[in-house]
Amino acid sequence: MSNVRRSAAAFDELKQQLDQLDVKLHQPTAAGEAPELAQALRWALETQREAWWAESRMLEQELLSQAVREALYKAQRDQTH
């Protein structure tokens, strides 16, 4: 599998995870759950969402720059041969 396909697959998987996480964030608090626990769980989910969002932006940039990086590699390789 090429790097582009791996990155695209990872990006798609990450987007699905973000969608699932957003669903969890919009679910009501469980009945009887301590407010402190509910807030801590929400913060944990929000932190995870931010980390995954940052990773998805990184993968998106990797995908967008792939063609340019390949062209640069080929140009450098051609200069040395």
PyMOL Python script that loads the backbone (N, CA, C, O; Angstrom):
from pymol import cmd

cmd.read_pdbstr("""\
ATOM      1  N   MET A   1       0.845  -1.177   0.000  1.00  0.00           N
ATOM      2  CA  MET A   1       0.000   0.000   0.000  1.00  0.00           C
ATOM      3  C   MET A   1       0.889   1.239   0.000  1.00  0.00           C
ATOM      4  O   MET A   1       1.851   1.322   0.764  1.00  0.00           O
ATOM      5  N   SER A   2       0.566   2.188  -0.850  1.00  0.00           N
ATOM      6  CA  SER A   2       1.387   3.395  -0.950  1.00  0.00           C
ATOM      7  C   SER A   2       1.170   4.287   0.266  1.00  0.00           C
ATOM      8  O   SER A   2       0.206   4.140   1.017  1.00  0.00           O
ATOM      9  N   ASN A   3       2.109   5.221   0.429  1.00  0.00           N
ATOM     10  CA  ASN A   3       1.997   6.169   1.544  1.00  0.00           C
ATOM     11  C   ASN A   3       0.727   6.998   1.441  1.00  0.00           C
ATOM     12  O   ASN A   3       0.092   7.308   2.449  1.00  0.00           O
ATOM     13  N   VAL A   4       0.361   7.355   0.209  1.00  0.00           N
ATOM     14  CA  VAL A   4      -0.830   8.174   0.014  1.00  0.00           C
ATOM     15  C   VAL A   4      -2.070   7.410   0.456  1.00  0.00           C
ATOM     16  O   VAL A   4      -2.924   7.957   1.155  1.00  0.00           O
ATOM     17  N   ARG A   5      -2.170   6.152   0.052  1.00  0.00           N
ATOM     18  CA  ARG A   5      -3.344   5.357   0.432  1.00  0.00           C
ATOM     19  C   ARG A   5      -3.383   5.117   1.933  1.00  0.00           C
ATOM     20  O   ARG A   5      -4.451   5.147   2.544  1.00  0.00           O
ATOM     21  N   ARG A   6      -2.206   4.875   2.533  1.00  0.00           N
ATOM     22  CA  ARG A   6      -2.165   4.689   3.991  1.00  0.00           C
ATOM     23  C   ARG A   6      -2.609   5.959   4.704  1.00  0.00           C
ATOM     24  O   ARG A   6      -3.392   5.912   5.652  1.00  0.00           O
ATOM     25  N   SER A   7      -2.097   7.098   4.234  1.00  0.00           N
ATOM     26  CA  SER A   7      -2.471   8.375   4.847  1.00  0.00           C
ATOM     27  C   SER A   7      -3.956   8.653   4.645  1.00  0.00           C
ATOM     28  O   SER A   7      -4.631   9.127   5.559  1.00  0.00           O
ATOM     29  N   ALA A   8      -4.462   8.360   3.456  1.00  0.00           N
ATOM     30  CA  ALA A   8      -5.881   8.588   3.181  1.00  0.00           C
ATOM     31  C   ALA A   8      -6.749   7.680   4.045  1.00  0.00           C
ATOM     32  O   ALA A   8      -7.779   8.109   4.564  1.00  0.00           O
ATOM     33  N   ALA A   9      -6.333   6.433   4.199  1.00  0.00           N
ATOM     34  CA  ALA A   9      -7.093   5.499   5.037  1.00  0.00           C
ATOM     35  C   ALA A   9      -7.061   5.948   6.492  1.00  0.00           C
ATOM     36  O   ALA A   9      -8.081   5.904   7.180  1.00  0.00           O
ATOM     37  N   ALA A  10      -5.897   6.381   6.960  1.00  0.00           N
ATOM     38  CA  ALA A  10      -5.781   6.862   8.341  1.00  0.00           C
ATOM     39  C   ALA A  10      -6.632   8.112   8.541  1.00  0.00           C
ATOM     40  O   ALA A  10      -7.271   8.269   9.581  1.00  0.00           O
ATOM     41  N   PHE A  11      -6.643   8.996   7.552  1.00  0.00           N
ATOM     42  CA  PHE A  11      -7.439  10.216   7.623  1.00  0.00           C
ATOM     43  C   PHE A  11      -8.921   9.879   7.695  1.00  0.00           C
ATOM     44  O   PHE A  11      -9.650  10.453   8.505  1.00  0.00           O
ATOM     45  N   ASP A  12      -9.372   8.955   6.856  1.00  0.00           N
ATOM     46  CA  ASP A  12     -10.784   8.552   6.859  1.00  0.00           C
ATOM     47  C   ASP A  12     -11.174   7.919   8.194  1.00  0.00           C
ATOM     48  O   ASP A  12     -12.245   8.200   8.732  1.00  0.00           O
ATOM     49  N   GLU A  13     -10.306   7.072   8.721  1.00  0.00           N
ATOM     50  CA  GLU A  13     -10.588   6.426  10.009  1.00  0.00           C
ATOM     51  C   GLU A  13     -10.669   7.470  11.124  1.00  0.00           C
ATOM     52  O   GLU A  13     -11.539   7.405  11.992  1.00  0.00           O
ATOM     53  N   LEU A  14      -9.769   8.409  11.082  1.00  0.00           N
ATOM     54  CA  LEU A  14      -9.751   9.461  12.098  1.00  0.00           C
ATOM     55  C   LEU A  14     -11.011  10.319  12.023  1.00  0.00           C
ATOM     56  O   LEU A  14     -11.556  10.711  13.055  1.00  0.00           O
ATOM     57  N   LYS A  15     -11.470  10.609  10.826  1.00  0.00           N
ATOM     58  CA  LYS A  15     -12.705  11.374  10.675  1.00  0.00           C
ATOM     59  C   LYS A  15     -13.890  10.605  11.253  1.00  0.00           C
ATOM     60  O   LYS A  15     -14.768  11.206  11.871  1.00  0.00           O
ATOM     61  N   GLN A  16     -13.930   9.297  11.063  1.00  0.00           N
ATOM     62  CA  GLN A  16     -14.997   8.486  11.645  1.00  0.00           C
ATOM     63  C   GLN A  16     -14.933   8.518  13.168  1.00  0.00           C
ATOM     64  O   GLN A  16     -15.959   8.621  13.840  1.00  0.00           O
ATOM     65  N   GLN A  17     -13.717   8.428  13.704  1.00  0.00           N
ATOM     66  CA  GLN A  17     -13.557   8.479  15.156  1.00  0.00           C
ATOM     67  C   GLN A  17     -14.014   9.830  15.704  1.00  0.00           C
ATOM     68  O   GLN A  17     -14.654   9.898  16.753  1.00  0.00           O
ATOM     69  N   LEU A  18     -13.685  10.892  14.994  1.00  0.00           N
ATOM     70  CA  LEU A  18     -14.116  12.226  15.421  1.00  0.00           C
ATOM     71  C   LEU A  18     -15.640  12.334  15.403  1.00  0.00           C
ATOM     72  O   LEU A  18     -16.235  12.915  16.310  1.00  0.00           O
ATOM     73  N   ASP A  19     -16.262  11.779  14.380  1.00  0.00           N
ATOM     74  CA  ASP A  19     -17.720  11.797  14.309  1.00  0.00           C
ATOM     75  C   ASP A  19     -18.334  11.041  15.489  1.00  0.00           C
ATOM     76  O   ASP A  19     -19.297  11.509  16.095  1.00  0.00           O
ATOM     77  N   GLN A  20     -17.777   9.876  15.811  1.00  0.00           N
ATOM     78  CA  GLN A  20     -18.277   9.088  16.935  1.00  0.00           C
ATOM     79  C   GLN A  20     -18.082   9.835  18.257  1.00  0.00           C
ATOM     80  O   GLN A  20     -18.938   9.793  19.141  1.00  0.00           O
ATOM     81  N   LEU A  21     -16.959  10.506  18.372  1.00  0.00           N
ATOM     82  CA  LEU A  21     -16.668  11.264  19.583  1.00  0.00           C
ATOM     83  C   LEU A  21     -17.636  12.436  19.733  1.00  0.00           C
ATOM     84  O   LEU A  21     -18.080  12.743  20.839  1.00  0.00           O
ATOM     85  N   ASP A  22     -17.958  13.081  18.628  1.00  0.00           N
ATOM     86  CA  ASP A  22     -18.931  14.181  18.676  1.00  0.00           C
ATOM     87  C   ASP A  22     -20.299  13.683  19.133  1.00  0.00           C
ATOM     88  O   ASP A  22     -21.006  14.378  19.863  1.00  0.00           O
ATOM     89  N   VAL A  23     -20.668  12.480  18.703  1.00  0.00           N
ATOM     90  CA  VAL A  23     -21.938  11.892  19.151  1.00  0.00           C
ATOM     91  C   VAL A  23     -21.904  11.712  20.668  1.00  0.00           C
ATOM     92  O   VAL A  23     -22.866  12.052  21.356  1.00  0.00           O
ATOM     93  N   LYS A  24     -20.797  11.176  21.189  1.00  0.00           N
ATOM     94  CA  LYS A  24     -20.680  10.982  22.639  1.00  0.00           C
ATOM     95  C   LYS A  24     -20.760  12.312  23.387  1.00  0.00           C
ATOM     96  O   LYS A  24     -21.374  12.399  24.450  1.00  0.00           O
ATOM     97  N   LEU A  25     -20.137  13.341  22.823  1.00  0.00           N
ATOM     98  CA  LEU A  25     -20.138  14.648  23.476  1.00  0.00           C
ATOM     99  C   LEU A  25     -21.533  15.266  23.538  1.00  0.00           C
ATOM    100  O   LEU A  25     -21.812  16.079  24.420  1.00  0.00           O
ATOM    101  N   HIS A  26     -22.392  14.893  22.625  1.00  0.00           N
ATOM    102  CA  HIS A  26     -23.732  15.468  22.597  1.00  0.00           C
ATOM    103  C   HIS A  26     -24.766  14.603  23.323  1.00  0.00           C
ATOM    104  O   HIS A  26     -25.948  14.945  23.350  1.00  0.00           O
ATOM    105  N   GLN A  27     -24.331  13.497  23.906  1.00  0.00           N
ATOM    106  CA  GLN A  27     -25.244  12.662  24.667  1.00  0.00           C
ATOM    107  C   GLN A  27     -25.476  13.286  26.040  1.00  0.00           C
ATOM    108  O   GLN A  27     -24.569  13.888  26.615  1.00  0.00           O
ATOM    109  N   PRO A  28     -26.668  13.145  26.552  1.00  0.00           N
ATOM    110  CA  PRO A  28     -26.943  13.704  27.890  1.00  0.00           C
ATOM    111  C   PRO A  28     -26.163  12.941  28.970  1.00  0.00           C
ATOM    112  O   PRO A  28     -25.770  11.788  28.790  1.00  0.00           O
ATOM    113  N   THR A  29     -25.965  13.607  30.055  1.00  0.00           N
ATOM    114  CA  THR A  29     -25.292  13.006  31.204  1.00  0.00           C
ATOM    115  C   THR A  29     -26.149  11.873  31.751  1.00  0.00           C
ATOM    116  O   THR A  29     -27.375  11.978  31.796  1.00  0.00           O
ATOM    117  N   ALA A  30     -25.504  10.797  32.165  1.00  0.00           N
ATOM    118  CA  ALA A  30     -26.228   9.653  32.733  1.00  0.00           C
ATOM    119  C   ALA A  30     -26.921  10.073  34.022  1.00  0.00           C
ATOM    120  O   ALA A  30     -26.377  10.844  34.814  1.00  0.00           O
ATOM    121  N   ALA A  31     -28.114   9.560  34.217  1.00  0.00           N
ATOM    122  CA  ALA A  31     -28.883   9.867  35.426  1.00  0.00           C
ATOM    123  C   ALA A  31     -28.108   9.403  36.655  1.00  0.00           C
ATOM    124  O   ALA A  31     -27.592   8.286  36.696  1.00  0.00           O
ATOM    125  N   GLY A  32     -28.037  10.264  37.639  1.00  0.00           N
ATOM    126  CA  GLY A  32     -27.375   9.912  38.883  1.00  0.00           C
ATOM    127  C   GLY A  32     -25.862  10.078  38.851  1.00  0.00           C
ATOM    128  O   GLY A  32     -25.193   9.828  39.854  1.00  0.00           O
ATOM    129  N   GLU A  33     -25.318  10.495  37.719  1.00  0.00           N
ATOM    130  CA  GLU A  33     -23.862  10.662  37.622  1.00  0.00           C
ATOM    131  C   GLU A  33     -23.449  11.945  38.346  1.00  0.00           C
ATOM    132  O   GLU A  33     -24.082  12.989  38.188  1.00  0.00           O
ATOM    133  N   ALA A  34     -22.408  11.856  39.121  1.00  0.00           N
ATOM    134  CA  ALA A  34     -21.920  13.022  39.856  1.00  0.00           C
ATOM    135  C   ALA A  34     -21.502  14.104  38.852  1.00  0.00           C
ATOM    136  O   ALA A  34     -20.857  13.803  37.847  1.00  0.00           O
ATOM    137  N   PRO A  35     -21.865  15.348  39.123  1.00  0.00           N
ATOM    138  CA  PRO A  35     -21.515  16.434  38.191  1.00  0.00           C
ATOM    139  C   PRO A  35     -20.007  16.545  37.943  1.00  0.00           C
ATOM    140  O   PRO A  35     -19.574  16.854  36.833  1.00  0.00           O
ATOM    141  N   GLU A  36     -19.221  16.292  38.979  1.00  0.00           N
ATOM    142  CA  GLU A  36     -17.765  16.365  38.828  1.00  0.00           C
ATOM    143  C   GLU A  36     -17.262  15.292  37.866  1.00  0.00           C
ATOM    144  O   GLU A  36     -16.385  15.545  37.040  1.00  0.00           O
ATOM    145  N   LEU A  37     -17.825  14.100  37.983  1.00  0.00           N
ATOM    146  CA  LEU A  37     -17.440  13.007  37.095  1.00  0.00           C
ATOM    147  C   LEU A  37     -17.878  13.310  35.668  1.00  0.00           C
ATOM    148  O   LEU A  37     -17.124  13.085  34.721  1.00  0.00           O
ATOM    149  N   ALA A  38     -19.083  13.814  35.518  1.00  0.00           N
ATOM    150  CA  ALA A  38     -19.585  14.169  34.191  1.00  0.00           C
ATOM    151  C   ALA A  38     -18.689  15.212  33.537  1.00  0.00           C
ATOM    152  O   ALA A  38     -18.375  15.111  32.351  1.00  0.00           O
ATOM    153  N   GLN A  39     -18.277  16.217  34.312  1.00  0.00           N
ATOM    154  CA  GLN A  39     -17.394  17.268  33.767  1.00  0.00           C
ATOM    155  C   GLN A  39     -16.032  16.691  33.411  1.00  0.00           C
ATOM    156  O   GLN A  39     -15.476  17.033  32.367  1.00  0.00           O
ATOM    157  N   ALA A  40     -15.485  15.826  34.251  1.00  0.00           N
ATOM    158  CA  ALA A  40     -14.183  15.214  33.975  1.00  0.00           C
ATOM    159  C   ALA A  40     -14.245  14.363  32.708  1.00  0.00           C
ATOM    160  O   ALA A  40     -13.327  14.397  31.889  1.00  0.00           O
ATOM    161  N   LEU A  41     -15.324  13.604  32.549  1.00  0.00           N
ATOM    162  CA  LEU A  41     -15.481  12.795  31.341  1.00  0.00           C
ATOM    163  C   LEU A  41     -15.606  13.674  30.101  1.00  0.00           C
ATOM    164  O   LEU A  41     -15.047  13.365  29.048  1.00  0.00           O
ATOM    165  N   ARG A  42     -16.335  14.755  30.237  1.00  0.00           N
ATOM    166  CA  ARG A  42     -16.478  15.691  29.110  1.00  0.00           C
ATOM    167  C   ARG A  42     -15.132  16.293  28.734  1.00  0.00           C
ATOM    168  O   ARG A  42     -14.796  16.379  27.553  1.00  0.00           O
ATOM    169  N   TRP A  43     -14.362  16.709  29.731  1.00  0.00           N
ATOM    170  CA  TRP A  43     -13.038  17.267  29.451  1.00  0.00           C
ATOM    171  C   TRP A  43     -12.139  16.235  28.767  1.00  0.00           C
ATOM    172  O   TRP A  43     -11.387  16.571  27.853  1.00  0.00           O
ATOM    173  N   ALA A  44     -12.221  14.990  29.210  1.00  0.00           N
ATOM    174  CA  ALA A  44     -11.414  13.932  28.596  1.00  0.00           C
ATOM    175  C   ALA A  44     -11.807  13.740  27.129  1.00  0.00           C
ATOM    176  O   ALA A  44     -10.943  13.600  26.263  1.00  0.00           O
ATOM    177  N   LEU A  45     -13.113  13.735  26.856  1.00  0.00           N
ATOM    178  CA  LEU A  45     -13.576  13.588  25.480  1.00  0.00           C
ATOM    179  C   LEU A  45     -13.170  14.785  24.618  1.00  0.00           C
ATOM    180  O   LEU A  45     -12.758  14.619  23.470  1.00  0.00           O
ATOM    181  N   GLU A  46     -13.289  15.979  25.174  1.00  0.00           N
ATOM    182  CA  GLU A  46     -12.893  17.179  24.440  1.00  0.00           C
ATOM    183  C   GLU A  46     -11.400  17.196  24.153  1.00  0.00           C
ATOM    184  O   GLU A  46     -10.972  17.618  23.078  1.00  0.00           O
ATOM    185  N   THR A  47     -10.613  16.738  25.113  1.00  0.00           N
ATOM    186  CA  THR A  47      -9.160  16.665  24.917  1.00  0.00           C
ATOM    187  C   THR A  47      -8.821  15.662  23.828  1.00  0.00           C
ATOM    188  O   THR A  47      -7.962  15.920  22.985  1.00  0.00           O
ATOM    189  N   GLN A  48      -9.492  14.522  23.845  1.00  0.00           N
ATOM    190  CA  GLN A  48      -9.273  13.513  22.804  1.00  0.00           C
ATOM    191  C   GLN A  48      -9.665  14.053  21.436  1.00  0.00           C
ATOM    192  O   GLN A  48      -8.975  13.824  20.442  1.00  0.00           O
ATOM    193  N   ARG A  49     -10.777  14.768  21.400  1.00  0.00           N
ATOM    194  CA  ARG A  49     -11.229  15.353  20.125  1.00  0.00           C
ATOM    195  C   ARG A  49     -10.196  16.332  19.589  1.00  0.00           C
ATOM    196  O   ARG A  49      -9.908  16.327  18.393  1.00  0.00           O
ATOM    197  N   GLU A  50      -9.637  17.167  20.448  1.00  0.00           N
ATOM    198  CA  GLU A  50      -8.621  18.134  20.014  1.00  0.00           C
ATOM    199  C   GLU A  50      -7.371  17.428  19.490  1.00  0.00           C
ATOM    200  O   GLU A  50      -6.789  17.855  18.493  1.00  0.00           O
ATOM    201  N   ALA A  51      -6.960  16.363  20.150  1.00  0.00           N
ATOM    202  CA  ALA A  51      -5.778  15.614  19.707  1.00  0.00           C
ATOM    203  C   ALA A  51      -6.037  14.965  18.353  1.00  0.00           C
ATOM    204  O   ALA A  51      -5.191  15.023  17.461  1.00  0.00           O
ATOM    205  N   TRP A  52      -7.202  14.351  18.199  1.00  0.00           N
ATOM    206  CA  TRP A  52      -7.537  13.712  16.919  1.00  0.00           C
ATOM    207  C   TRP A  52      -7.719  14.740  15.821  1.00  0.00           C
ATOM    208  O   TRP A  52      -7.353  14.494  14.672  1.00  0.00           O
ATOM    209  N   TRP A  53      -8.285  15.898  16.165  1.00  0.00           N
ATOM    210  CA  TRP A  53      -8.460  16.953  15.176  1.00  0.00           C
ATOM    211  C   TRP A  53      -7.093  17.423  14.673  1.00  0.00           C
ATOM    212  O   TRP A  53      -6.898  17.601  13.471  1.00  0.00           O
ATOM    213  N   ALA A  54      -6.153  17.622  15.594  1.00  0.00           N
ATOM    214  CA  ALA A  54      -4.803  18.043  15.208  1.00  0.00           C
ATOM    215  C   ALA A  54      -4.145  16.984  14.320  1.00  0.00           C
ATOM    216  O   ALA A  54      -3.490  17.314  13.332  1.00  0.00           O
ATOM    217  N   GLU A  55      -4.322  15.726  14.675  1.00  0.00           N
ATOM    218  CA  GLU A  55      -3.757  14.650  13.863  1.00  0.00           C
ATOM    219  C   GLU A  55      -4.408  14.615  12.482  1.00  0.00           C
ATOM    220  O   GLU A  55      -3.729  14.361  11.487  1.00  0.00           O
ATOM    221  N   SER A  56      -5.701  14.863  12.411  1.00  0.00           N
ATOM    222  CA  SER A  56      -6.367  14.866  11.108  1.00  0.00           C
ATOM    223  C   SER A  56      -5.864  16.012  10.240  1.00  0.00           C
ATOM    224  O   SER A  56      -5.727  15.841   9.029  1.00  0.00           O
ATOM    225  N   ARG A  57      -5.586  17.177  10.823  1.00  0.00           N
ATOM    226  CA  ARG A  57      -5.021  18.296  10.064  1.00  0.00           C
ATOM    227  C   ARG A  57      -3.621  17.925   9.556  1.00  0.00           C
ATOM    228  O   ARG A  57      -3.262  18.261   8.428  1.00  0.00           O
ATOM    229  N   MET A  58      -2.837  17.236  10.385  1.00  0.00           N
ATOM    230  CA  MET A  58      -1.504  16.810   9.976  1.00  0.00           C
ATOM    231  C   MET A  58      -1.592  15.853   8.782  1.00  0.00           C
ATOM    232  O   MET A  58      -0.859  16.002   7.805  1.00  0.00           O
ATOM    233  N   LEU A  59      -2.492  14.873   8.870  1.00  0.00           N
ATOM    234  CA  LEU A  59      -2.652  13.924   7.772  1.00  0.00           C
ATOM    235  C   LEU A  59      -3.169  14.614   6.515  1.00  0.00           C
ATOM    236  O   LEU A  59      -2.758  14.278   5.405  1.00  0.00           O
ATOM    237  N   GLU A  60      -4.059  15.564   6.689  1.00  0.00           N
ATOM    238  CA  GLU A  60      -4.577  16.305   5.543  1.00  0.00           C
ATOM    239  C   GLU A  60      -3.450  17.063   4.836  1.00  0.00           C
ATOM    240  O   GLU A  60      -3.365  17.056   3.608  1.00  0.00           O
ATOM    241  N   GLN A  61      -2.596  17.709   5.611  1.00  0.00           N
ATOM    242  CA  GLN A  61      -1.464  18.424   5.022  1.00  0.00           C
ATOM    243  C   GLN A  61      -0.493  17.462   4.337  1.00  0.00           C
ATOM    244  O   GLN A  61       0.063  17.775   3.284  1.00  0.00           O
ATOM    245  N   GLU A  62      -0.295  16.303   4.937  1.00  0.00           N
ATOM    246  CA  GLU A  62       0.567  15.291   4.334  1.00  0.00           C
ATOM    247  C   GLU A  62       0.010  14.864   2.977  1.00  0.00           C
ATOM    248  O   GLU A  62       0.753  14.740   2.004  1.00  0.00           O
ATOM    249  N   LEU A  63      -1.290  14.643   2.922  1.00  0.00           N
ATOM    250  CA  LEU A  63      -1.925  14.250   1.661  1.00  0.00           C
ATOM    251  C   LEU A  63      -1.836  15.368   0.624  1.00  0.00           C
ATOM    252  O   LEU A  63      -1.553  15.116  -0.548  1.00  0.00           O
ATOM    253  N   LEU A  64      -2.078  16.599   1.059  1.00  0.00           N
ATOM    254  CA  LEU A  64      -2.043  17.727   0.131  1.00  0.00           C
ATOM    255  C   LEU A  64      -0.646  17.993  -0.423  1.00  0.00           C
ATOM    256  O   LEU A  64      -0.507  18.472  -1.548  1.00  0.00           O
ATOM    257  N   SER A  65       0.373  17.690   0.350  1.00  0.00           N
ATOM    258  CA  SER A  65       1.745  17.977  -0.081  1.00  0.00           C
ATOM    259  C   SER A  65       2.438  16.782  -0.725  1.00  0.00           C
ATOM    260  O   SER A  65       3.589  16.892  -1.145  1.00  0.00           O
ATOM    261  N   GLN A  66       1.762  15.655  -0.807  1.00  0.00           N
ATOM    262  CA  GLN A  66       2.392  14.431  -1.315  1.00  0.00           C
ATOM    263  C   GLN A  66       2.941  14.607  -2.728  1.00  0.00           C
ATOM    264  O   GLN A  66       4.079  14.221  -2.995  1.00  0.00           O
ATOM    265  N   ALA A  67       2.170  15.170  -3.619  1.00  0.00           N
ATOM    266  CA  ALA A  67       2.613  15.326  -5.011  1.00  0.00           C
ATOM    267  C   ALA A  67       3.857  16.212  -5.094  1.00  0.00           C
ATOM    268  O   ALA A  67       4.783  15.916  -5.849  1.00  0.00           O
ATOM    269  N   VAL A  68       3.879  17.279  -4.332  1.00  0.00           N
ATOM    270  CA  VAL A  68       5.027  18.189  -4.341  1.00  0.00           C
ATOM    271  C   VAL A  68       6.262  17.497  -3.768  1.00  0.00           C
ATOM    272  O   VAL A  68       7.364  17.647  -4.296  1.00  0.00           O
ATOM    273  N   ARG A  69       6.076  16.739  -2.685  1.00  0.00           N
ATOM    274  CA  ARG A  69       7.212  16.036  -2.088  1.00  0.00           C
ATOM    275  C   ARG A  69       7.765  14.976  -3.034  1.00  0.00           C
ATOM    276  O   ARG A  69       8.978  14.783  -3.109  1.00  0.00           O
ATOM    277  N   GLU A  70       6.878  14.286  -3.760  1.00  0.00           N
ATOM    278  CA  GLU A  70       7.335  13.289  -4.723  1.00  0.00           C
ATOM    279  C   GLU A  70       8.099  13.944  -5.866  1.00  0.00           C
ATOM    280  O   GLU A  70       9.124  13.419  -6.301  1.00  0.00           O
ATOM    281  N   ALA A  71       7.616  15.081  -6.358  1.00  0.00           N
ATOM    282  CA  ALA A  71       8.296  15.805  -7.430  1.00  0.00           C
ATOM    283  C   ALA A  71       9.672  16.269  -6.970  1.00  0.00           C
ATOM    284  O   ALA A  71      10.642  16.174  -7.722  1.00  0.00           O
ATOM    285  N   LEU A  72       9.762  16.766  -5.749  1.00  0.00           N
ATOM    286  CA  LEU A  72      11.049  17.204  -5.205  1.00  0.00           C
ATOM    287  C   LEU A  72      12.010  16.028  -5.088  1.00  0.00           C
ATOM    288  O   LEU A  72      13.181  16.153  -5.447  1.00  0.00           O
ATOM    289  N   TYR A  73      11.544  14.910  -4.602  1.00  0.00           N
ATOM    290  CA  TYR A  73      12.374  13.716  -4.470  1.00  0.00           C
ATOM    291  C   TYR A  73      12.897  13.281  -5.842  1.00  0.00           C
ATOM    292  O   TYR A  73      14.081  12.981  -5.992  1.00  0.00           O
ATOM    293  N   LYS A  74      12.014  13.249  -6.833  1.00  0.00           N
ATOM    294  CA  LYS A  74      12.427  12.829  -8.180  1.00  0.00           C
ATOM    295  C   LYS A  74      13.445  13.802  -8.764  1.00  0.00           C
ATOM    296  O   LYS A  74      14.414  13.380  -9.395  1.00  0.00           O
ATOM    297  N   ALA A  75      13.231  15.108  -8.559  1.00  0.00           N
ATOM    298  CA  ALA A  75      14.171  16.108  -9.068  1.00  0.00           C
ATOM    299  C   ALA A  75      15.536  15.950  -8.401  1.00  0.00           C
ATOM    300  O   ALA A  75      16.568  16.031  -9.067  1.00  0.00           O
ATOM    301  N   GLN A  76      15.541  15.726  -7.089  1.00  0.00           N
ATOM    302  CA  GLN A  76      16.807  15.530  -6.379  1.00  0.00           C
ATOM    303  C   GLN A  76      17.494  14.253  -6.832  1.00  0.00           C
ATOM    304  O   GLN A  76      18.714  14.221  -6.988  1.00  0.00           O
ATOM    305  N   ARG A  77      16.717  13.205  -7.042  1.00  0.00           N
ATOM    306  CA  ARG A  77      17.274  11.929  -7.496  1.00  0.00           C
ATOM    307  C   ARG A  77      17.860  12.080  -8.898  1.00  0.00           C
ATOM    308  O   ARG A  77      18.933  11.552  -9.191  1.00  0.00           O
ATOM    309  N   ASP A  78      17.152  12.802  -9.758  1.00  0.00           N
ATOM    310  CA  ASP A  78      17.642  12.991 -11.126  1.00  0.00           C
ATOM    311  C   ASP A  78      18.923  13.806 -11.158  1.00  0.00           C
ATOM    312  O   ASP A  78      19.763  13.583 -12.030  1.00  0.00           O
ATOM    313  N   GLN A  79      19.097  14.730 -10.249  1.00  0.00           N
ATOM    314  CA  GLN A  79      20.312  15.538 -10.193  1.00  0.00           C
ATOM    315  C   GLN A  79      21.525  14.715  -9.784  1.00  0.00           C
ATOM    316  O   GLN A  79      22.645  15.003 -10.208  1.00  0.00           O
ATOM    317  N   THR A  80      21.312  13.699  -8.970  1.00  0.00           N
ATOM    318  CA  THR A  80      22.434  12.890  -8.489  1.00  0.00           C
ATOM    319  C   THR A  80      22.790  11.767  -9.461  1.00  0.00           C
ATOM    320  O   THR A  80      23.841  11.142  -9.320  1.00  0.00           O
ATOM    321  N   HIS A  81      21.944  11.509 -10.426  1.00  0.00           N
ATOM    322  CA  HIS A  81      22.231  10.428 -11.390  1.00  0.00           C
ATOM    323  C   HIS A  81      22.587  10.944 -12.731  1.00  0.00           C
ATOM    324  O   HIS A  81      22.853  10.160 -13.643  1.00  0.00           O
TER     325      HIS A  81
END
""", "prot")
cmd.dss("prot")
cmd.show_as("cartoon", "prot")
cmd.util.cbc("prot")
cmd.orient("prot")
